[in-house]
Amino acid sequence: MLAVAERLRGTGDVPDVVIWHASGDGAECAGDCEFHAIACSDVEGIVLPSPMRDMPVDLDVPGERWCDDCLAILSREPRDQAVRT
């Protein structure tokens, strides 16, 4: 699934967390975009330049997780459209 990362900075003993959002427009980016639309919002997005990545829906990486709202949207899509090969 084409996704963009949002980093939540931890404070003190709390580590940073990366939250992955599904792309809101499906457009690919090599890292030079200034705004990425996200599936869970019609108005908000990620405003840091960073490349989109193809991420598995069943993400199992310490310190990283999917946005709960994006996962809910992905679960309603037909499986062949929700997973990029």
Secondary structure, 3 states (H helix, E strand, C coil): CEEEEEEECCCCCCCCEEEEEEECCCCCCCCCCCCEEECCCCCCEECCCCCCEECCCCCCCCCEEECHHHHHHHHHCCHHHHCCC
